[in-house]
Amino acid sequence: MKPLGTHNYFVYILTNINKTVLYIGVTNNVKNRLWYHKNPESKYTFTSKYKCYYLVYVEMFMDINEAIKREKELKGWSREKKVKLINVENPEWRFLNEDFE
């Protein structure tokens, strides 16, 4: 078990190949989560339906409650505001999946 305060949690945004759909999630393991999005147990998940497998944005947190709070905040934003956030950190919308392999 990790000591208190040493966990890492990530809020992330995925998109599809055409960058027309956005999905926001939270995880403690980006690599594993990306794999599960591409290989879901059910074909009826949002990410499989819309083929959202491409990571374009990530934020790291030490506290799960802060990560969940941020995830909910981002989910409440308009698409325009989410796009602006991605553009600040990843203006070319480069797919970041390889950074977590």
N, C-alpha and C positions, 0 to 999 in steps of 0.2 A: 504494500500500500504506500502511495506517495505521501510525503508529509503535507500538512495543510498549507495551501498557497502555492504548491508546485505543479498543479494541474494546468494544462492549457486547453482552452476551449476556443472554437472558431465559429464566427458567423460568416456565411459565404453566400455568394450569388452565382447561380448557374444560368446558362442560356443555351439555346439550340444553335445549330450550325449557322442559321441565317440571322441570329441575334434578334429575333422577334419576340421571344418569350423569356421572362425572368422568373427564377425560382430562388427563394431565400430559405436557408436552413441553418441549423446549429449542430455542431459535433465536437467531439474531443479527439477525433482522428480523421483528418481530411482524406488521407489516402484510402482508408477503408470505406469511408462514406461515398467517395467518388465511385469506387468499385460497386457498391450496392446500388447506386443510382443507375449504373450501366447494366447491372445484373440483378434486377429486382425479383423478389419471390413471386410477385404478382405483376401481370402486364397492365394492370389497371391503376398504376400509380401516376401521379401528375407528371413526374419526370420522364417516365417511359412513354406516356401518351404523347407528350410534346417534345420528346427527344432532347431534354435538357441535361446534357452531360458535360458541358464545357464551363469550366471554372473561370470567372472573369473578375472576381473580387473576394477578398478575405480580410477579416479583422480578427485579431487574437485577444483573448481575455484570460485572466487568471481565475476569475470567479464565475461559476456557471450561472448564477442569478443575474449577473451583469450581462453575460452573453445572451441569455434568454430575453432580458429586457431590451437589448439592442435589436435582436431578431424581430421582436414584436414591433418595435419602433419602425424598423425598415419596412416591414410588411404593411404598415399603415401609410407609408408614403405613396405619392403618385408615381407613376412610371417615369415621368419627366425628372422628378427629384432623384430617383434611383439611378437613372442614366447619368445625371450630373455627378453623382457620387462615384460611379464607375469611371467616368471620364477624368476625374481628378487623379485617381490612383493608377488607372490603366487606360489612357486615352486611345490607344490603338485597339483596345478590346482583345488583347492577346490572350489566347487560351492558356491558363496557368496550370493545367493538369500535370504537366511534366515536372513542375516545381515540387510536386508532392509524391512523386513516384519513388 
